[in-house]
Amino acid sequence: MTPMQKHFDVIVIGAGPSGMMASLAASGQGASVLLLEKKERPGKKLLLTGHGRCNITNIRIPDNFRETYHENGRFLTSSLHAFSPEDVREYFLSLGIPTHEEDDGRIFPDTQKASSVCEALEKALSGNGVVLLTDSPVRSVKKSDGIWTVTTEKDSFSSKAVILSTGGKSFPHTGSEGDGYALAKVNGHEVTELAPALAPIFFSAFSDASCASRGEDCGAEFTLAGITLPDVGSSLWVGGKKVKSARGDLLFTHQGVSGPASMPLSRELPSSKGKYPEGYVRFQIDMLPDIREEEVGKMLLQAMTENPNRYMKRLLCETFHLQEKAAVLVLDGKAMDICAHEVTKEMRKAIVRKLKASAFDVEKCTPMDIAYVTRGGVSVKQIDPKTMGSKVQEGLFFSGEVMDIDGISGGYNLQFAWESGRAAGIAAAEYSQA
Ligand SMILES: Cc1cc2nc3c(=O)[nH]c(=O)nc-3n(C[C@H](O)[C@H](O)[C@H](O)COP(=O)(O)OP(=O)(O)OC[C@H]3O[C@@H](n4cnc5c(N)ncnc54)[C@H](O)[C@@H]3O)c2cc1C
């Protein structure tokens, strides 16, 4: 950049995946582009994705986008068709990043490194002549006489078009602190309620501090920390009503649960500042989702009848292929040292119930900081789905997580970042050059 250059066709705010893609798309149309990033380097969240491996997209997008992108899924119809997961793969191949498919359609770079994806984008930005300024947090975005003025802590720039790509509000150390919501609001945009999505869930029974303060033993559940129950069914209950269910591996942590069987349910947790009332929010696990409760009862009775002197813990592990700690949970930590012939009918029924519906009180809404994705954001009602352009302010565009869209895990959130970034970049360049 010449030190004097202060006016650009397009200014992009936020150098996450969507902002970098928007900058590349706009510069690809011949627009002069300034990309302003708050942190000392671009793509800090991108570097964390897929446990550092970057689950770049997913080639399995069902026709019904609600399954992957919830309430606002339909908003993505045109951007997804314009820049499909296959297009994303081809695009990264053109940047020197070949990709491969893993389970459930998830696509990863062959390098297995998110850093290589970020480096390829940075190289392309510089190749396209995009001016990237890091350590430049944007404080205000204002329009006057058809020209936007974007002010950072140190400087001020102008442009015909602005793309807001500031991300959500989780993992704030990566720079995504929710700044974009205020910038959108002052420009007349509605921001829907923000909540954590794709986050761990905390159980009251696992609350170390609360047990200790009551002078109690935290019980059998506490010993589960660190184990993974493979392919279980899970469901979230609020005020006695089932609000959502999921299936997959469930990882027990010291505070509750994480993993594919719990993360999708976290976005349905009711917002609350403090702890939930006892019994109000419950997380239920079905350890044998492919076997009906009646059948489980028959299988257990038969195993007990055939092995009257076997310890129940061992019998459960053998009959239902459970891990030992899962059997401890089912037996409530009490009936472990008894043999099958000592188990009463009531105890047997309770065991079956636990196998099919072990329930835990959820302690509180997960803090936003540790959610992988933010639910809510700039309302898509005021955004054109083809161009990502504001319906309120001409020349203002949006890309990525700052909008009220969140996807399930599996590469869908990055797919949304790429496709919305591309749509916004092309449209902003066209607008600025018209
Ligand atoms: C641990 C973790 C793992 C994940 N793994 C995956 C995965 O494997 N696959 C997947 O699809 N999704 C994954 N996600 C989600 C995915 O990372 C996000 O959806 C995606 O990064 C959103 O991209 P974005 O460009 O919209 O926003 P962000 O990546 O949040 O980028 C926003 C950028 O804007 C900058 N910014 C903010 N405010 C300002 C300001 N005022 N001025 C200037 N710059 C500003 C920020 O510093 C940041 O660089 C993961 C998320 C996390 C936290």
The ligand as a Gaussian input file, in Angstrom:
#p B3LYP/6-31G(d) Opt

LIG

0 1
 C      -12.502000     -24.625000      18.294000
 C      -13.335000     -24.471000      17.040000
 C      -13.280000     -25.436000      16.058000
 C      -14.060000     -25.296000      14.906000
 N      -13.954000     -26.246000      13.935000
 C      -14.687000     -26.117000      12.805000
 C      -14.526000     -27.045000      11.733000
 O      -13.664000     -27.921000      11.755000
 N      -15.337000     -26.899000      10.650000
 C      -16.265000     -25.885000      10.554000
 O      -17.001000     -25.830000       9.564000
 N      -16.379000     -24.967000      11.520000
 C      -15.605000     -25.039000      12.627000
 N      -15.706000     -24.075000      13.596000
 C      -16.564000     -22.880000      13.346000
 C      -15.820000     -21.900000      12.401000
 O      -14.507000     -21.704000      12.867000
 C      -16.523000     -20.554000      12.321000
 O      -17.864000     -20.750000      11.973000
 C      -15.836000     -19.647000      11.308000
 O      -14.525000     -19.344000      11.737000
 C      -16.597000     -18.347000      11.093000
 O      -15.897000     -17.587000      10.166000
 P      -16.078000     -15.998000      10.101000
 O      -15.099000     -15.518000       9.095000
 O      -17.489000     -15.664000       9.908000
 O      -15.698000     -15.470000      11.557000
 P      -14.373000     -15.628000      12.434000
 O      -13.593000     -16.821000      12.078000
 O      -14.840000     -15.485000      13.828000
 O      -13.508000     -14.363000      12.012000
 C      -13.907000     -13.054000      12.342000
 C      -12.675000     -12.156000      12.255000
 O      -13.073000     -10.801000      12.426000
 C      -12.153000     -10.142000      13.251000
 N      -12.805000      -9.010000      13.901000
 C      -13.805000      -9.037000      14.822000
 N      -14.143000      -7.787000      15.176000
 C      -13.360000      -6.940000      14.455000
 C      -13.208000      -5.534000      14.387000
 N      -13.961000      -4.702000      15.147000
 N      -12.289000      -5.006000      13.556000
 C      -11.505000      -5.809000      12.781000
 N      -11.592000      -7.158000      12.822000
 C      -12.503000      -7.724000      13.638000
 C      -11.727000     -11.220000      14.251000
 O      -10.500000     -10.897000      14.869000
 C      -11.662000     -12.445000      13.348000
 O      -10.381000     -12.586000      12.773000
 C      -14.923000     -24.176000      14.754000
 C      -14.969000     -23.202000      15.750000
 C      -14.171000     -23.329000      16.877000
 C      -14.204000     -22.256000      17.924000

